[in-house]
Every structure is written in structure tokens, then in C-alpha cells.
Amino acid sequence: MIKEAFGAQVKLLRTEQGMTQEELSQRSGLAIRFLQDVEAGNKQASITTVFKLADGLGIAPDQLLSDTFKDWQKAGKPE
């Protein structure tokens, strides 16, 4: 649940900025395949990855995590 919600949040913020996965990959320093896996909910982001993604998106890490946290709470805090 957390991986999927986080990935969806990354994708939403990226697309709201009109940014491609390739652009975010370059800005964050993350491999594009890894970024695709994160957005698809197939990979769990480490704290370092969260910071790199936030930097690439030009936002603070807490902005990236806040909606994911709210979704997790609403879902009953599943693993």
C-alpha cells in the first residue's frame, strides 16, 4: 500500500509540473528504470531516494510524503 501510494504521489507531482520521467531521472540522479519502478509501486524508496526525488521535483521531502501518509492512515495503516 505504501509503495503504491508513494509512487502515485511522485507521478502526480511530476506530471503536474509537466515533467517527463527522463527529466526527473536526470534532475534527481536516479536511474530511469528505478524511477519507473517507484512510480509503479514496484520498488520501495529509501530516505535517500525520497530526498533525491524531492530535490528533483523542487519541493521539500515532507511535501512528497504528506499525502502518502494521509492515504496510509485512511487505509487503516496497512503494511
N, C-alpha and C positions, 0 to 999 in steps of 0.2 A: 504494500500500500504506500509506504513512504517513498520508495524508489519511483513509483509511477507518478505520484503527486508532485514530487520534486522535478522530475523530468518534464512533466506537463507545464510546470511553472517556468522552467528555463525556456521552453519552446515559446510559451506565451509572451514572455518578456522580450525574447529575441525577435519574434515576428512583429510585435508592437513597434519595435524600433526599425523595422524594415531590413533586418539583418539576416543574411544567409548563414547556414551552418558553417560554411567555409570562412566567412568573415569572423564569426565568433570563435572559431577554432584558431584563427590567426591572432586575434586580439587577446585570447586567454592563454595561448601557448599549449592548448590541449590538442591531441590528435583528433582529426575529424571523425574517425571511426568511433573513438571513445565518446565524443560528444553525441554522436548519433545513438549510441547505446544508452547514454544517460537520458537523453530526451525520450527514448522508447521505454524507459523504465527497466532496462536490462542490466544496468550497472549502478551500483551504489556509490555516490560521491563521497570522497573523504573531505575532511575540513579544508585541506589544501585545495582540493578541486572546487569547493564552494567559493573560496576566496578568489581563485583564478577566474571562475565564471562571473562572479560579481564584478570583478575588475574589468573583464572583457565587455560586460554589459553596461559599465559605467555607473554602477549602483553599489550601495553598501550591502554586505552579506546578509544583514538582518532583513532587508527588503526581499531578498531572494528566498529566505526561509520562512518569513511570517505567514504567507498564505498556505504554504505546505504544512506548517504547524497547526493552523486553524482547521485545515481539511482532516488532518490526523486526529485532532480532538473530536471533531464532529463524527468521525467514523468509529469512535469508541476506542481509540488508541491501539489499533491492531499493529502487529509486527510486520 
